[in-house]
Each structure stands twice: as structure tokens, then as C-alpha cells.
Amino acid sequence: MSSNVIDLNSNIIKTDSTQPPLKLERGQTIDNFKQKCYELCQQYLGGIWLNTTIDEVEVRRLSGGLTNQLYYCAINKTTGNTSGDDIPHEVVVRFYQEKHFSENERMSDTVIAVLISGNNLGPKLYGIFPGGQIQKYYQHKCFRLEQQKDPKLVDEVAKRLARIHTMDVPNNRSKNWLFDYFDSYYEKANQLYNIPALIDEYQCETLKQYDIKQELDWLKDMIIKSKSPIVFNHVDFRGSNIMITENDGLVLCDFEYSAYGYRGFDFGTIYLEWGTDPLLVYSNGITELAADTEFEPFIKSYFQEMVGIYGDKFATDPRNTVDAMLKEIKLFSLVAYMFIVIFTLQQTESVVNGNPYDKKYEMKEVTEKIYTTYHTLKRKYIQQNLLKF
């Protein structure tokens, strides 16, 4: 089997073979999706959509996040004279699917979507229906290596994250979603599988050497000691969810897991991708992460935006110095890797061009490799005295 590299956000798997990239999709395509999208656009957009027949509309499924199904829906450009019409002629219809984790249910998602859209931080929202949303369609590039080299874009991304972290959202602030995730998914993995037997059978040496439960306890203790501030998190703050659009500037997307939690989680997630190919991060893992000097511009822009919002209250807090935040980021880069380890450990199925799910391959080629990367980084950070809070 060739080595597959999975980007869970774009649902594209690149291989090291001569075969074309594989497409990862979760769930069967919705029955009569063209009719359903067409009717929703008529109901929620009105205008020209009411005078357009279904034959004059293009609808196709888009690759995207694993928690939703996304469909592009547009009026054919050859259809009549549409000049002067303020109603959008192309949109994305987002149909909800089952969420992977978090108690943040769809009612909260709706509130967040409205606030994000209203604050110009995320996709413009055109409609909310019981099973999903209708959003603006953006031609865009994702925030990758090339975009990381643009100081203006880096500055804007950092400031957008700061604005997210200052949002006042009527969500549960007392429940620690991260610790709940670690505990519940680890328990789920043990209910589904005999983990020690799988580790022995598949010869996963790092998983055998370092007990995951003990590692989770150590990591949670370190997170508490870090005193990372509790803020409203994006939770999936990575390049795939940062859109550089053709006409609308920078737009963030995929807020369905957003919740109050540790600031460092968003930092650690984007830091893993800094200066490297994110597809490698989520398959084999990367142990040579960006140097402090490479990531400092992002932190400084974040700091400036937060000071502009909170003033001296933020500037004088010892947790918010550049050095303190860089230290926080290193710890949460470990957290981000452990997040992947626990997710893949309990995974039971995945659809890859109709191929059957291979647990042995997942354990050896993803879980074991990421866990090995985690421990390589942990040893490095300990040697550099970066994990003392």
C-alpha cells in the first residue's frame, strides 16, 4: 500500500505513487441534492431564484470538512439578464452531519455563525434552515507556505485570531472541551478495541513504550500549569480554514467546533503548519517546527491587536509577553499532536474512494507515527527547558 497523506479539512489524500489524489468524503451524497439545494435557494434567497428553473441551475458536491456536506449551487451565467440584481447567483449550501466531538450542538453553531458573519470574520450568511446553512461562495486559496511569507497576510491572520479570541459568545464557559475530548475519546477507543493487543499485533513500539493514559494525565497537568487564558477558540485554526479570497480579502471558515477553551490550542494548531507542508503534519508528523524568529511576527501582530482592544490590562499580563506566548505555543503543539493521536486511535471507519478501512494501516502509519513525533518533540522541549511553567 502506498503512503497516503490525509488532509481532513480538504478531504483530499495525496499519495506518493503515480496515482491521482484520492478524494475523502464522509457519508453518502444526499438524495436529490440538486432539487433540495434549488428549493432552499428559492426559499431563502428569493429574487432571481424564483424565476429560475432547476435546469438553469448548476449544483455539485464540494470537498470540505468531515462534519458537513457542502454543495455549490449557482445560476448558469447564460441564464437571462441578471444585471442589477443584489441577490447572490452562487452560494454554498451546507448540510449538517454528525459532529465528531464537543457538546456544541447545532443551535450553538447557528448563534456562532450569525455572530461570525456579523463581525466580518467568517462567511457571509444568507440563510439558516433546520438542517444547515446557506453561505456566500468564495473563490480562494488556502493559507499555506506561500501565504505565510507575505507579512501583510500574516498580520491580518493574527489580528483576525485576536478578534475571535475577544468575542463574547453565549456559550458554555465552564466546561473544558479539551479535557473532555481526551477522556471520552480515549475511553471510546478502549471500548472499541483491545488497545494493548493491537499495539503488540501491529508492533507499535512508541505506543508500547509510553502509556497513553499516563501521557494524557501529564499533558493535562502541564496545560493547567501553563495558565493559558480561557478565550473563545476557533478550535480548528489551520490553513485549510483560512481563505484568501479573490474579492473579499481574508475569510475564516469552519467554526462548528468553536467553543471557550485554552488560547494555546489555536496557537499550537497553526504553529504545526508554519513553514512546512500541512499534509505531512497530519500523516507522519513534523519534528523540525518553525524557529521562534519565523513565528514571532504572527505573535507580535496578535499582541498589538489585543493591546488595541484591551490596553494595559493585556500588555502587563506576564502570560502575554512574546516569550511567554512562544512557550505556550510549544506546549500546545504537543497538545495538537495528541489531539490527532487520540482521534485516530478510536477511528473505526473512513471512506477513501470506496476502499475498505484498514485499522492496521491507520495504527502503524498514522497513530504510531504521530505519537512518535509527539515524544520526539517533547524530549526536545524538555532539553531546552521550554516546559517549565
FISENU-878576 format. One line per 8 residues: number of its first residue (from 1); their letters; for each residue x, y, z of C-alpha. Coordinates in steps of 0.001 Angstrom, whole numbers, plus 500000, padded with zeros to 6 digits. Example, Ala and Ser with C-alpha at 12.3 -4.5 7.8 and 13.67 -1.06 7.14 Angstrom:
// residues 2
1> AS> 512300 495500 507800  513670 498940 507140
END
This chain:
// residues 389
1> MSSNVIDL> 500000 500000 500000  501383 503399 499096  501902 506038 501774  498819 508228 501927  498792 511780 503213  495434 512902 504553  494149 516442 504901  490980 516024 506944
9> NSNIIKTD> 489863 519549 506145  490048 519436 502372  489148 515730 502137  491972 515176 499667  494521 512417 500033  497789 512793 498169  499833 509680 497531  503479 509005 496811
17> STQPPLKL> 502531 506895 493808  501731 507928 490272  498029 507648 491014  495963 510857 491127  494962 512268 494556  492175 510383 496263  489057 512126 497475  487857 511523 501017
25> ERGQTIDN> 484142 512004 501620  482098 511211 504669  478590 509907 504174  476588 509217 501069  475802 512118 498779  472344 513428 499657  469496 512019 497572  468020 514539 495139
33> FKQKCYEL> 470645 517059 496258  470116 519287 493216  466389 519584 493864  466918 520243 497577  469560 522911 497007  467458 524572 494327  464393 524700 496580  466396 526062 499518
41> CQQYLGGI> 467839 528839 497365  464357 529753 496180  463039 529827 499743  465888 531717 501395  467316 533876 498594  464226 534737 496579  464666 537265 493772  466032 535795 490551
49> WLNTTIDE> 465967 532287 492071  462172 532382 492000  462251 532974 488258  464896 530346 487519  464122 526746 486608  466071 523837 488005  467533 523201 484549  469138 526642 484703
57> VEVRRLSG> 470964 525854 487946  474287 524069 488477  474698 522059 491675  477715 519944 492592  479163 518481 495744  482295 520141 497078  485028 518502 499082  485253 520013 502517
65> GLTNQLYY> 485110 519300 506247  484052 515910 507526  481311 517358 509716  479238 518841 506908  478410 518182 503292  478942 521215 501077  477242 521826 497731  477996 524573 495239
73> CAINKTTG> 474765 525998 493827  474736 528616 491064  472544 530069 488366  474084 529387 484969  475754 532501 483614  473867 532109 480351  470532 532459 482118  468814 535732 481177
81> NTSGDDIP> 469849 539241 482137  470824 539294 485816  472470 542719 485948  471458 544951 488831  470249 542024 490932  471639 542125 494504  470650 538509 495168  473714 536192 495057
89> HEVVVRFY> 473840 533974 491973  476194 531402 493502  476253 530109 497063  477353 527179 499189  474632 525077 500783  475965 523408 503928  474122 520330 505186  474894 519267 508757
97> QEKHFSEN> 476202 515805 509525  477017 514180 512837  479726 516008 514716  482856 514171 515806  483126 515609 519283  482065 518505 521525  478701 519142 523117  478446 522265 520991
105> ERMSDTVI> 475255 521320 519193  473724 522873 516121  471763 525541 517980  475069 526939 519233  476503 526623 515733  473734 528851 514438  474424 531527 517041  478142 531406 516297
113> AVLISGNN> 477574 531562 512531  475438 534686 512915  477997 536399 515179  480952 535447 512978  479193 536682 509858  478051 539873 511571  481594 540643 512730  483004 540048 509224
121> LGPKLYGI> 485242 537257 510494  483686 534381 508581  481497 533574 505561  478558 535847 504854  475400 534062 505938  472367 534154 503627  470099 531637 505283  469678 529200 508174
129> FPGGQIQK> 467421 526189 507741  466820 523294 510177  469453 521062 508552  472124 523576 507646  473088 526979 506298  473402 528903 503046  476646 530866 502798  478487 533028 500332
137> YYQHKCFR> 480706 531182 497869  484312 532374 497769  486933 531762 495115  490005 531399 497299  493387 529980 498125  494174 528424 501484  496751 529934 503839  499824 527859 503005
145> LEQQKDPK> 503597 528261 502729  503424 530916 500029  500921 532987 502001  502940 532650 505230  505742 534573 503511  503502 537609 502992  503888 539909 506055  500573 541654 505384
153> LVDEVAKR> 498672 538377 505269  500395 537093 508414  499492 540313 510190  495854 540019 509097  495545 536358 510099  496964 537085 513560  494639 540039 514073  491616 538004 512980
161> LARIHTMD> 492509 535350 515537  492792 538030 518214  489327 539306 517322  487914 535784 517580  489513 535392 520999  487802 538572 522224  484311 537585 521102  481554 537409 523705
169> VPNNRSKN> 479506 534349 522770  476561 532970 524816  478118 529506 525070  479070 527291 527991  482206 528777 529574  482638 526341 532439  483119 523054 530612  486600 522122 529439
177> WLFDYFDS> 486007 520665 525982  489671 519688 525506  489943 517527 528621  486509 516052 527926  487664 515187 524423  490813 513458 525654  488948 511460 528300  485889 510486 526256
185> YYEKANQL> 487773 509535 523089  490381 507546 524988  487557 505684 526739  485808 505167 523407  488978 503693 521882  489257 501190 524735  485612 500219 524364  486048 499624 520643
193> YNIPALID> 489387 497837 520690  491762 495870 522852  494395 498602 522554  497333 496679 524136  496632 493728 521826  496575 495998 518754  499834 497643 519812  501503 494252 520120
201> EYQCETLK> 499975 492847 516942  500934 495848 514812  504332 496323 516531  503735 499950 517516  506880 500463 519583  506268 504040 520769  502704 503255 521808  504070 500266 523712
209> QYDIKQEL> 506834 502253 525414  504757 505257 526539  501354 504586 528088  498814 506955 526539  496726 507340 529701  499767 508419 531693  500764 510772 528907  497304 512347 528866
217> DWLKDMII> 497481 512904 532629  500904 514544 532279  499730 516732 529408  496593 517901 531236  498709 518788 534270  501075 520824 532087  498167 522651 530440  496836 523697 533845
225> KSKSPIVF> 500293 524856 534956  500710 526902 531781  497803 529159 532812  496857 529597 529185  493957 532106 529174  490429 530867 528535  489075 532563 525400  486593 531851 522658
233> NHVDFRGS> 488564 529453 520412  488211 528694 516734  489367 525137 517679  490326 524202 514087  492567 527160 513266  494640 525799 510377  495478 526859 506850  492600 524947 505273
241> NIMITEND> 490165 527109 507236  491829 530417 506355  490624 531529 502930  492486 534145 500891  489684 535229 498578  489796 536942 495214  487465 539820 496109  486693 539702 499834
249> GLVLCDFE> 490085 539642 501494  490706 537142 504253  487781 534975 505391  487882 532337 508133  485616 529299 507974  484550 526077 509725  483535 527313 513165  481338 524316 514018
257> YSAYGYRG> 483593 523222 516911  484309 526716 518222  483991 526977 521993  485531 528516 525063  488859 526923 525913  492592 527414 526215  494053 530132 523978  497078 527965 523292
265> FDFGTIYL> 495107 525394 521328  494584 527782 518410  498230 528857 518637  499547 525306 518669  497360 524195 515762  498527 526875 513321  502119 526616 514583  502340 522977 513479
273> EWGTDPLL> 501801 524105 509873  504183 527057 509947  506936 526789 507364  506020 523267 506232  503578 521197 504193  500490 520666 506389  499696 517389 504651  502836 515927 506208
281> VYSNGITE> 501945 517272 509647  498805 515158 509844  500280 511941 508497  503909 511439 509543  504304 514416 511837  506988 517122 511733  509660 517374 514423  511511 520387 512991
289> LAADTEFE> 508927 523068 513592  509326 526737 512753  512018 528709 514539  510872 531349 517007  512044 534110 514669  509782 532741 511912  506679 532743 514094  507346 535890 516123
297> PFIKSYFQ> 505752 538263 513554  502458 536401 513998  502676 536668 517802  503621 540349 517697  500675 541184 515441  498368 539229 517743  499795 541116 520729  499306 544503 519071
305> EMVGIYGD> 495692 543755 518204  494906 542553 521721  496545 545624 523265  494443 547760 520927  491334 546048 522310  492217 545603 525997  495003 548154 526548  497351 547854 529539
313> KFATDPRN> 495283 545045 531022  496585 542757 528296  500035 544317 527880  501013 543975 531545  499821 540391 531991  503006 538243 532199  501290 535489 530193  501157 537796 527186
321> TVDAMLKE> 504798 538608 526577  506202 537303 523299  508462 534864 525157  505610 533572 527320  503329 533055 524339  506065 531253 522378  506487 528906 525344  502728 528390 525474
329> IKLFSLVA> 502758 527612 521760  505379 524889 522171  503304 523102 524813  500164 523303 522693  501965 521984 519627  502235 518788 521697  498536 519102 522535  497690 519423 518828
337> YMFIVIFT> 499622 516257 518018  497998 514380 520899  494630 515503 519551  495404 513629 516300  496697 510570 518179  493501 510203 520211  491268 510880 517213  492905 508228 515036
345> LQQTESVV> 493165 505733 517899  489380 505489 518179  488719 505729 514444  486643 502854 513114  485954 503772 509519  486850 506097 506706  485718 506214 503107  488554 506525 500609
353> NGNPYDKK> 487266 506045 497070  485241 503100 498315  488258 501236 499742  487677 499277 502971  489005 500739 506226  492346 499299 507335  492877 499646 511114  496364 498167 510962
361> YEMKEVTE> 497419 500753 508415  495861 503572 510464  497594 502408 513662  501054 501963 512127  501081 504735 509532  499220 507491 511375  498687 506933 515129  502127 505413 515797
369> KIYTTYHT> 503978 507947 513624  502250 510960 515143  502780 509602 518666  506474 509101 517891  506681 512687 516638  504964 513874 519810  507601 512226 522013  510492 513425 519861
377> LKRKYIQQ> 509233 516996 520256  508558 516530 523970  512145 515373 524611  513465 518337 522623  511336 520826 524543  512364 519320 527893  516044 519552 526943  515504 523221 526042
385> NLLKF> 513666 523911 529342  510583 525023 527457  508066 523071 529508  508613 524713 532900  505759 526977 533936
END
